[in-house]
Amino acid sequence: MGTYFQSYREEISFTVSTNRPLTLYEFNRRLREEIENALPHRYWIIAEVSEARVHHQSGHCYLTLTDKEPGSKSTLTAQARGTIWKRQYQEIASYFEAQTGHPLRAGLKILFNASPRFHELYGFSLDIHDIDPTYTLGDLARQRQETITRLQTEGLLDQNKKHTLPQVPQRLAIISSPTAAGYQDFVSQLGNNPFGYAFQLTLFEASVQGVEAVPSVKAALSRVALQRQAFDAVIIIRGGGSQTDLLCFDHYELAAAVAQMPLPVLTGIGHERDESVTDLVAHTPLKTPTAVAAYLVDRVNEFEASLEALFLQIKDAATALAVAEERKVALLAAQVQQRTNNYLHRRQFQLECQTRTLSDKPQKYLTSEQRHLMCEEIRLTHAVEQLLKQKEVKQQHYLLHLETNSLKKLETGQRKLTHVEHCLQLSAKQRLQNAQLHFQKNQQRLMYGAKDHLKIKDHQLQLLEMDVRSHDPEIMLMRGYTLTYVNGKLLKSLDQVAPGDVLQTKLLAGSVTSKVTKTKEPDLFD
């Protein structure tokens, strides 16, 4: 301990005896000069943006840049401040978002071109001159592929697709923000479907975009899982927002939670170009909330169509059965008639035979037999007529029932066809009006955007011209400043000169040559 303080006092004593102490400003100024001399160029650097903030008054963008250990998400190995000045920020930010689909924000890994800067008051920072968006795109694609590979390795990629979606899914658990436009469109389209189908919707509120989306949607999925007996399917929907808001659906934790849901999951989260990882693990991925609503209506409609086809099959089978029964009745009637005729012929033949063989019997016996024969004939004829009337009544009843059902189905089909035709006409008119309004808005936006862009560029050129003029050496000389050289080098400190050296001072008009006779160190106590 004593040895340390002794060596420290000796070091201080040596410093004071050989050179005067420096103020912090002087030390920082020398440090700035050393950094500028040692690192005079611009460098391409890879770092992760941990914070991005645009100053509203100045328009400058201030970044906090970090580097982490490979394979670690929390252990920092380096950190620095970065600045994108206002004159470059608009151009860099616009180009970066146009190429990647994401604004410059925290969490992105970027490849940027920067020059080091050290300020006496604010310390070390990096002036960012350009950002390469292709590196960020590659990093996002790599993270997405790593998530898909992990899900596939863990057997979660197709797990939710193994659940069976009911033919008529009507009890639906909706995970969305209640104020999202996509949710309103979804509810409206289901409630106003042209077939009048009824759906039971239960909303589980969640944030579906931004940093809070992953824990919020996971919590909503957990609540649905606890009530899974009350639902047929889970639907995750969102609408509107930027492409950046969809990055949460590529997160591993959210995708894994969707894959392990005990119910089939349908998604409509607004991807028009690419599928998110959540779409890949979902049972049925669809593009938009309205597409999910149309899919559910079509699925129920297909079930109804299958029922109608089954009814037609039953109707055809009943008609065929009635025709067969009618043929059986006609055949039975013909058989009864034929048997009756045969019986009468036999009885008549027997009577004639008895008449010929028993002609000697009393006339009374013959009369009795004739009466008995007539009664039998009347009884048989009456029985045949009753049987034919019953069969005819049944046949008419079958025909009347089939005719009534056919007319009802025909009227129902005509009403549905008229309703669908009316809905298609209204939808076509509305889409045409929306397309015209969208075209007019884009035309005006393009005209105003072009004018504003030209104004901004013209203002930037004027500022750049003023900046260049303010640093013109001739203007500096006109203000009274001079440049002093020693041995052909610009004089910056007393360390460069000694008594006897020749100095050359450059003025606005001409120069002065002088000789050093004495140097004086600045006195701290002056």
C-alpha positions as CSV (number, residue, x, y, z in Angstrom):
1,M,0.0,0.0,0.0
2,G,2.8,2.5,1.0
3,T,4.8,1.5,-2.1
4,Y,1.9,2.3,-4.4
5,F,1.4,5.8,-3.0
6,Q,5.1,6.5,-3.1
7,S,5.4,5.5,-6.7
8,Y,2.2,7.5,-7.5
9,R,3.7,10.7,-5.8
10,E,6.9,10.2,-7.7
11,E,5.0,10.0,-11.0
12,I,3.1,13.2,-10.2
13,S,6.3,14.9,-9.2
14,F,7.9,13.9,-12.4
15,T,5.0,15.1,-14.5
16,V,4.9,18.5,-12.8
17,S,8.7,18.9,-13.1
18,T,8.8,18.1,-16.8
19,N,5.5,19.5,-18.0
20,R,2.7,21.6,-16.5
21,P,-0.7,20.0,-15.6
22,L,-3.5,20.2,-18.3
23,T,-7.0,21.4,-17.8
24,L,-9.7,18.8,-18.7
25,Y,-10.6,20.9,-21.8
26,E,-7.0,21.0,-23.0
27,F,-6.7,17.2,-22.4
28,N,-9.9,16.6,-24.3
29,R,-8.8,18.9,-27.1
30,R,-5.6,17.0,-27.5
31,L,-7.5,13.7,-27.3
32,R,-9.8,14.9,-30.1
33,E,-6.8,15.9,-32.3
34,E,-5.1,12.5,-31.7
35,I,-8.3,10.7,-32.6
36,E,-8.8,12.8,-35.7
37,N,-5.2,12.3,-36.8
38,A,-5.2,8.6,-36.0
39,L,-8.6,7.8,-37.6
40,P,-9.0,10.3,-40.4
41,H,-11.2,8.2,-42.6
42,R,-14.7,6.8,-42.7
43,Y,-15.3,3.1,-41.6
44,W,-18.0,0.5,-42.2
45,I,-19.2,-0.8,-38.9
46,I,-21.7,-3.5,-37.8
47,A,-23.7,-2.9,-34.6
48,E,-27.2,-3.3,-33.1
49,V,-29.5,-0.4,-32.5
50,S,-30.5,-0.4,-28.8
51,E,-32.1,3.0,-28.9
52,A,-33.2,5.4,-31.7
53,R,-34.4,8.9,-30.9
54,V,-35.2,11.9,-33.2
55,H,-34.9,15.3,-31.7
56,H,-38.1,17.2,-32.6
57,Q,-36.5,20.7,-32.6
58,S,-33.2,20.0,-34.3
59,G,-34.3,17.1,-36.5
60,H,-31.1,15.1,-35.7
61,C,-31.3,11.4,-35.0
62,Y,-29.4,10.1,-32.0
63,L,-28.6,6.3,-31.8
64,T,-27.3,4.1,-29.1
65,L,-25.2,1.3,-30.7
66,T,-24.2,-1.9,-29.0
67,D,-22.3,-5.1,-29.7
68,K,-22.9,-8.4,-27.9
69,E,-21.1,-11.6,-27.3
70,P,-21.8,-14.2,-30.0
71,G,-24.7,-16.4,-28.9
72,S,-25.7,-14.0,-26.1
73,K,-28.6,-11.6,-26.1
74,S,-27.7,-9.6,-23.0
75,T,-23.9,-9.5,-22.5
76,L,-22.6,-6.3,-24.0
77,T,-19.0,-6.1,-25.4
78,A,-19.1,-2.6,-26.7
79,Q,-21.3,0.5,-26.8
80,A,-21.2,3.9,-28.5
81,R,-23.3,6.9,-29.4
82,G,-24.2,7.6,-33.0
83,T,-25.6,10.7,-34.7
84,I,-27.3,11.2,-38.1
85,W,-27.4,14.9,-38.7
86,K,-30.7,16.4,-40.0
87,R,-29.4,17.2,-43.5
88,Q,-28.7,13.4,-44.0
89,Y,-31.3,11.8,-41.7
90,Q,-34.4,12.3,-43.9
91,E,-32.7,10.8,-47.0
92,I,-31.1,7.9,-45.1
93,A,-34.2,7.0,-43.1
94,S,-36.5,7.2,-46.2
95,Y,-34.2,5.0,-48.3
96,F,-33.7,2.5,-45.4
97,E,-37.5,2.1,-44.8
98,A,-38.2,1.9,-48.6
99,Q,-35.7,-1.0,-49.0
100,T,-36.4,-3.0,-45.8
101,G,-40.0,-2.1,-45.0
102,H,-38.9,-1.1,-41.5
103,P,-38.1,2.3,-40.0
104,L,-34.8,2.8,-38.2
105,R,-35.6,1.5,-34.7
106,A,-34.3,-0.4,-31.7
107,G,-33.6,-4.1,-32.2
108,L,-32.3,-3.9,-35.8
109,K,-28.8,-4.9,-36.7
110,I,-27.3,-2.4,-39.2
111,L,-24.1,-2.0,-41.3
112,F,-23.3,1.7,-41.4
113,N,-20.6,4.1,-42.7
114,A,-19.3,6.4,-40.0
115,S,-16.4,8.6,-39.0
116,P,-15.2,8.9,-35.3
117,R,-15.7,12.2,-33.5
118,F,-14.6,13.4,-30.1
119,H,-16.1,16.5,-28.5
120,E,-14.5,18.2,-25.6
121,L,-17.9,18.5,-23.8
122,Y,-19.9,15.5,-25.1
123,G,-17.2,12.9,-25.5
124,F,-16.9,10.2,-28.1
125,S,-19.5,9.6,-30.8
126,L,-19.8,8.3,-34.4
127,D,-21.1,10.6,-37.2
128,I,-23.2,8.2,-39.5
129,H,-23.1,9.1,-43.2
130,D,-24.8,6.1,-44.8
131,I,-26.6,2.8,-43.8
132,D,-26.6,-0.4,-46.0
133,P,-30.2,-1.8,-45.9
134,T,-29.2,-5.1,-47.5
135,Y,-27.3,-6.2,-44.4
136,T,-30.4,-5.6,-42.2
137,L,-32.6,-7.6,-44.6
138,G,-30.2,-10.5,-44.5
139,D,-30.0,-10.4,-40.7
140,L,-33.8,-10.4,-40.3
141,A,-34.1,-13.3,-42.8
142,R,-31.5,-15.2,-40.8
143,Q,-33.3,-14.7,-37.5
144,R,-36.6,-15.8,-39.2
145,Q,-35.0,-19.0,-40.6
146,E,-33.4,-19.8,-37.2
147,T,-36.9,-19.6,-35.6
148,I,-38.4,-21.9,-38.3
149,T,-35.6,-24.4,-37.9
150,R,-36.0,-24.5,-34.1
151,L,-39.8,-25.0,-34.4
152,Q,-39.2,-27.8,-36.9
153,T,-36.6,-29.4,-34.7
154,E,-39.0,-29.3,-31.7
155,G,-41.8,-30.8,-33.7
156,L,-44.0,-27.7,-33.4
157,L,-44.2,-26.6,-37.0
158,D,-47.1,-28.9,-37.9
159,Q,-48.5,-29.6,-34.5
160,N,-51.6,-27.2,-34.7
161,K,-52.5,-28.5,-38.1
162,K,-53.2,-31.9,-36.6
163,H,-56.3,-30.5,-34.9
164,T,-59.6,-31.0,-36.7
165,L,-61.5,-27.9,-37.6
166,P,-65.3,-28.5,-37.3
167,Q,-67.4,-28.4,-40.5
168,V,-69.5,-25.6,-39.0
169,P,-67.2,-23.5,-36.7
170,Q,-69.5,-21.0,-35.0
171,R,-68.1,-20.6,-31.5
172,L,-65.1,-18.4,-32.2
173,A,-62.5,-17.0,-29.8
174,I,-61.1,-13.7,-31.3
175,I,-57.7,-12.4,-30.3
176,S,-57.4,-8.8,-31.4
177,S,-57.4,-5.2,-30.4
178,P,-61.0,-3.9,-30.0
179,T,-60.1,-0.7,-31.8
180,A,-58.4,-2.3,-34.7
181,A,-60.0,-1.7,-38.1
182,G,-59.4,-5.3,-39.1
183,Y,-61.5,-6.5,-36.1
184,Q,-64.4,-4.2,-37.0
185,D,-64.3,-5.4,-40.7
186,F,-64.2,-9.0,-39.5
187,V,-67.2,-8.6,-37.2
188,S,-69.2,-6.7,-39.8
189,Q,-68.6,-9.2,-42.6
190,L,-69.6,-12.2,-40.4
191,G,-72.7,-10.4,-39.0
192,N,-73.9,-9.3,-42.5
193,N,-73.1,-12.4,-44.4
194,P,-75.7,-13.0,-47.3
195,F,-76.8,-16.4,-46.0
196,G,-77.8,-15.2,-42.5
197,Y,-75.5,-17.6,-40.7
198,A,-75.1,-16.9,-36.9
199,F,-71.7,-16.9,-35.3
200,Q,-70.9,-16.7,-31.5
201,L,-67.9,-14.3,-31.1
202,T,-65.9,-13.8,-27.9
203,L,-63.2,-11.1,-27.9
204,F,-60.0,-11.7,-25.9
205,E,-58.3,-8.2,-26.0
206,A,-54.6,-8.1,-26.8
207,S,-52.1,-5.8,-28.4
208,V,-51.3,-7.1,-31.9
209,Q,-48.5,-4.9,-32.8
210,G,-45.3,-3.3,-31.3
211,V,-43.1,-4.4,-28.5
212,E,-46.0,-5.5,-26.2
213,A,-47.6,-7.8,-28.8
214,V,-45.8,-11.0,-27.9
215,P,-46.6,-11.2,-24.2
216,S,-50.1,-9.7,-24.8
217,V,-51.1,-12.3,-27.4
218,K,-49.5,-15.1,-25.4
219,A,-51.6,-14.1,-22.3
220,A,-54.8,-14.1,-24.5
221,L,-54.0,-17.6,-25.8
222,S,-53.6,-18.8,-22.3
223,R,-57.0,-17.5,-21.3
224,V,-58.6,-19.2,-24.4
225,A,-56.9,-22.5,-23.5
226,L,-58.5,-22.5,-20.1
227,Q,-61.9,-22.2,-21.7
228,R,-61.2,-24.4,-24.7
229,Q,-64.4,-26.5,-24.3
230,A,-66.5,-23.4,-25.1
231,F,-64.9,-22.8,-28.5
232,D,-64.5,-24.4,-31.9
233,A,-61.5,-22.4,-33.1
234,V,-59.1,-19.5,-32.2
235,I,-58.7,-16.5,-34.6
236,I,-55.8,-14.0,-34.5
237,I,-56.5,-10.9,-36.5
238,R,-55.1,-7.4,-37.0
239,G,-55.5,-4.7,-39.6
240,G,-53.5,-1.7,-40.7
241,G,-50.1,-0.6,-39.4
242,S,-46.7,-0.7,-40.9
243,Q,-44.6,-3.7,-42.0
244,T,-42.5,-3.3,-38.8
245,D,-45.5,-4.0,-36.6
246,L,-45.6,-7.5,-38.1
247,L,-42.2,-8.5,-36.8
248,C,-43.7,-9.7,-33.5
249,F,-45.4,-12.5,-35.4
250,D,-41.9,-13.9,-36.4
251,H,-41.0,-14.2,-32.7
252,Y,-40.3,-17.8,-31.5
253,E,-42.3,-17.6,-28.2
254,L,-45.5,-16.4,-29.9
255,A,-45.2,-19.0,-32.7
256,A,-44.5,-21.8,-30.2
257,A,-47.6,-20.7,-28.1
258,V,-49.8,-20.8,-31.3
259,A,-48.4,-24.2,-32.3
260,Q,-49.2,-25.7,-28.9
261,M,-52.8,-24.4,-28.7
262,P,-55.4,-27.2,-28.0
263,L,-57.7,-25.7,-30.6
264,P,-57.2,-25.0,-34.3
265,V,-55.8,-21.5,-34.9
266,L,-56.8,-19.3,-37.9
267,T,-54.7,-16.2,-38.7
268,G,-55.5,-13.0,-40.6
269,I,-52.7,-10.6,-39.6
270,G,-52.3,-8.5,-42.8
271,H,-49.4,-10.1,-44.6
272,E,-49.8,-9.4,-48.3
273,R,-46.3,-10.5,-49.6
274,D,-44.8,-13.0,-47.1
275,E,-46.0,-15.4,-44.5
276,S,-45.0,-14.8,-40.9
277,V,-43.7,-17.7,-38.7
278,T,-47.0,-17.6,-36.9
279,D,-48.8,-18.1,-40.2
280,L,-46.6,-21.2,-40.8
281,V,-47.5,-22.9,-37.5
282,A,-51.2,-22.0,-37.6
283,H,-53.9,-24.5,-38.7
284,T,-55.2,-22.2,-41.4
285,P,-53.3,-19.1,-42.4
286,L,-55.2,-16.4,-44.3
287,K,-54.1,-13.0,-45.6
288,T,-56.5,-10.5,-43.9
289,P,-59.3,-10.5,-41.4
290,T,-61.9,-10.2,-44.1
291,A,-60.4,-13.3,-45.8
292,V,-60.9,-15.2,-42.5
293,A,-64.5,-14.1,-42.3
294,A,-65.1,-15.1,-46.0
295,Y,-63.4,-18.5,-45.3
296,L,-65.7,-19.2,-42.3
297,V,-68.8,-18.2,-44.3
298,D,-67.8,-20.3,-47.3
299,R,-67.1,-23.3,-45.0
300,V,-70.6,-23.1,-43.5
301,N,-72.1,-22.6,-46.9
302,E,-70.3,-25.7,-48.2
303,F,-71.9,-27.7,-45.3
304,E,-75.3,-26.3,-46.2
305,A,-74.8,-27.2,-49.8
306,S,-73.9,-30.8,-48.9
307,L,-77.1,-30.9,-46.8
308,E,-79.1,-29.7,-49.8
309,A,-77.4,-32.3,-52.0
310,L,-78.3,-35.0,-49.5
311,F,-81.9,-33.8,-49.4
312,L,-82.1,-34.0,-53.2
313,Q,-80.7,-37.5,-53.0
314,I,-83.4,-38.4,-50.4
315,K,-86.1,-36.8,-52.6
316,D,-85.0,-38.8,-55.7
317,A,-84.9,-42.0,-53.7
318,A,-88.5,-41.2,-52.3
319,T,-89.8,-40.6,-55.8
320,A,-88.2,-43.8,-57.1
321,L,-89.8,-45.6,-54.1
322,A,-93.2,-44.1,-54.8
323,V,-93.0,-45.2,-58.5
324,A,-92.0,-48.7,-57.5
325,E,-94.8,-48.9,-55.0
326,E,-97.3,-47.7,-57.7
327,R,-96.1,-50.4,-60.0
328,K,-96.4,-52.9,-57.3
329,V,-100.1,-51.8,-56.6
330,A,-100.9,-52.0,-60.3
331,L,-99.3,-55.4,-60.6
332,L,-101.2,-56.6,-57.4
333,A,-104.5,-55.2,-58.8
334,A,-104.0,-57.1,-62.1
335,Q,-103.1,-60.3,-60.2
336,V,-106.3,-59.9,-58.0
337,Q,-108.4,-59.3,-61.1
338,Q,-106.9,-62.3,-62.9
339,R,-107.3,-64.5,-59.9
340,T,-111.0,-63.4,-59.5
341,N,-111.7,-64.2,-63.1
342,N,-110.0,-67.5,-62.8
343,Y,-112.0,-68.3,-59.6
344,L,-115.3,-67.4,-61.3
345,H,-114.5,-69.4,-64.3
346,R,-113.7,-72.4,-62.2
347,R,-116.9,-72.0,-60.1
348,Q,-119.0,-71.6,-63.2
349,F,-117.4,-74.7,-64.8
350,Q,-118.0,-76.6,-61.6
351,L,-121.6,-75.4,-61.6
352,E,-122.2,-76.4,-65.1
353,C,-120.7,-79.8,-64.3
354,Q,-122.9,-80.2,-61.3
355,T,-125.9,-79.0,-63.3
356,R,-125.2,-81.7,-65.9
357,T,-124.5,-84.4,-63.4
358,L,-127.1,-83.5,-60.8
359,S,-130.0,-82.4,-63.0
360,D,-132.2,-84.7,-61.1
361,K,-131.7,-82.7,-57.8
362,P,-134.3,-80.3,-56.8
363,Q,-134.5,-76.9,-58.3
364,K,-134.2,-75.4,-54.8
365,Y,-130.6,-76.7,-54.5
366,L,-129.7,-75.1,-57.8
367,T,-131.1,-71.8,-56.8
368,S,-129.3,-71.9,-53.5
369,E,-126.0,-72.6,-55.2
370,Q,-126.6,-69.7,-57.7
371,R,-127.3,-67.2,-54.8
372,H,-124.2,-68.4,-52.9
373,L,-122.1,-67.9,-56.1
374,M,-123.5,-64.4,-56.6
375,C,-122.7,-63.4,-53.0
376,E,-119.2,-64.6,-53.3
377,E,-118.7,-62.7,-56.5
378,I,-120.1,-59.5,-55.0
379,R,-117.9,-59.9,-51.9
380,L,-114.7,-60.4,-53.9
381,T,-115.5,-57.5,-56.2
382,H,-116.1,-55.2,-53.2
383,A,-112.8,-56.3,-51.6
384,V,-110.9,-55.6,-54.8
385,E,-112.4,-52.2,-55.1
386,Q,-111.6,-51.2,-51.5
387,L,-108.0,-52.4,-51.9
388,L,-107.6,-50.4,-55.1
389,K,-109.0,-47.2,-53.5
390,Q,-106.6,-47.5,-50.6
391,K,-103.6,-47.8,-52.9
392,E,-104.8,-44.9,-55.0
393,V,-105.2,-42.7,-51.9
394,K,-101.6,-43.5,-50.7
395,Q,-100.3,-42.8,-54.2
396,Q,-102.0,-39.4,-54.3
397,H,-100.7,-38.5,-50.8
398,Y,-97.1,-39.4,-51.9
399,L,-97.4,-37.2,-55.0
400,L,-98.9,-34.3,-53.1
401,H,-96.1,-34.4,-50.5
402,L,-93.4,-34.5,-53.1
403,E,-94.9,-31.7,-55.1
404,T,-95.2,-29.5,-52.0
405,N,-91.6,-30.0,-50.9
406,S,-90.3,-29.4,-54.4
407,L,-92.2,-26.0,-54.6
408,K,-90.8,-24.9,-51.2
409,K,-87.2,-25.7,-52.2
410,L,-87.7,-24.0,-55.6
411,E,-89.0,-20.8,-53.9
412,T,-86.2,-20.8,-51.3
413,G,-83.6,-21.2,-54.0
414,Q,-85.1,-18.4,-56.1
415,R,-85.0,-16.0,-53.0
416,K,-81.4,-16.9,-52.3
417,L,-80.4,-16.3,-55.9
418,T,-82.1,-12.9,-56.0
419,H,-80.4,-11.9,-52.7
420,V,-76.9,-13.0,-54.0
421,E,-77.5,-11.1,-57.2
422,H,-78.4,-8.0,-55.3
423,C,-75.4,-8.3,-53.0
424,L,-73.0,-8.8,-55.9
425,Q,-74.3,-5.6,-57.6
426,L,-73.9,-3.5,-54.4
427,S,-70.4,-4.9,-53.8
428,A,-69.3,-4.2,-57.4
429,K,-70.6,-0.6,-57.1
430,Q,-68.9,-0.1,-53.8
431,R,-65.6,-1.5,-54.9
432,L,-65.7,0.7,-58.1
433,Q,-66.3,3.8,-55.9
434,N,-63.5,2.9,-53.5
435,A,-61.1,2.3,-56.4
436,Q,-61.9,5.7,-57.8
437,L,-61.4,7.5,-54.4
438,H,-58.2,5.6,-53.9
439,F,-56.9,6.6,-57.3
440,Q,-57.7,10.3,-56.7
441,K,-56.1,10.3,-53.2
442,N,-52.9,8.7,-54.6
443,Q,-52.8,11.2,-57.5
444,Q,-53.0,14.2,-55.1
445,R,-50.6,12.6,-52.6
446,L,-48.0,12.1,-55.5
447,M,-48.3,15.7,-56.7
448,Y,-48.0,17.2,-53.2
449,G,-45.2,14.7,-52.3
450,A,-43.2,15.6,-55.3
451,K,-43.5,19.4,-54.6
452,D,-42.5,18.9,-50.9
453,H,-39.5,16.7,-51.9
454,L,-38.3,19.4,-54.4
455,K,-38.6,22.1,-51.7
456,I,-36.7,20.0,-49.2
457,K,-33.9,19.2,-51.6
458,D,-33.6,22.9,-52.6
459,H,-33.4,23.9,-48.9
460,Q,-30.7,21.3,-48.3
461,L,-28.7,22.6,-51.2
462,Q,-28.9,26.2,-49.8
463,L,-27.8,25.0,-46.4
464,L,-24.9,23.1,-47.8
465,E,-23.9,26.0,-49.9
466,M,-23.9,28.3,-46.8
467,D,-21.9,25.7,-44.8
468,V,-19.3,25.5,-47.6
469,R,-19.0,29.2,-47.9
470,S,-18.6,29.7,-44.1
471,H,-15.6,27.3,-44.2
472,D,-13.9,29.0,-47.1
473,P,-10.3,29.8,-46.1
474,E,-10.4,33.2,-47.9
475,I,-13.5,34.2,-45.8
476,M,-11.7,33.2,-42.6
477,L,-8.7,35.3,-43.6
478,M,-11.0,38.3,-44.4
479,R,-12.3,38.1,-40.8
480,G,-8.8,38.7,-39.5
481,Y,-7.6,35.2,-38.9
482,T,-4.1,34.2,-40.1
483,L,-2.3,30.9,-40.8
484,T,1.2,30.4,-39.4
485,Y,3.5,27.7,-40.7
486,V,6.8,26.4,-39.3
487,N,9.1,24.3,-41.5
488,G,6.2,24.0,-44.0
489,K,3.7,22.7,-41.4
490,L,0.8,24.4,-39.8
491,L,1.6,25.7,-36.3
492,K,-0.8,24.2,-33.7
493,S,1.2,24.2,-30.4
494,L,4.4,25.4,-28.7
495,D,5.8,21.9,-29.0
496,Q,6.4,22.5,-32.7
497,V,8.7,25.6,-32.4
498,A,12.0,26.6,-30.7
499,P,14.0,29.8,-30.6
500,G,15.6,30.5,-33.9
501,D,12.9,28.8,-36.1
502,V,11.6,30.8,-39.0
503,L,7.8,31.4,-39.1
504,Q,5.7,32.3,-42.1
505,T,2.4,34.0,-41.4
506,K,-0.2,34.0,-44.3
507,L,-2.6,37.0,-44.4
508,L,-5.5,37.8,-46.7
509,A,-3.2,39.7,-49.0
510,G,0.4,38.6,-48.8
511,S,2.5,37.0,-46.0
512,V,4.9,37.9,-43.2
513,T,8.1,36.1,-42.4
514,S,9.4,36.3,-38.8
515,K,11.9,34.6,-36.5
516,V,11.3,33.1,-33.1
517,T,13.3,34.6,-30.4
518,K,11.4,33.4,-27.3
519,T,8.6,31.0,-26.4
520,K,6.4,31.2,-23.3
521,E,4.3,28.5,-21.8
522,P,0.8,29.6,-20.6
523,D,0.7,30.3,-16.9
524,L,-2.1,28.5,-15.1
525,F,-2.3,31.3,-12.5
526,D,-2.4,34.2,-14.9
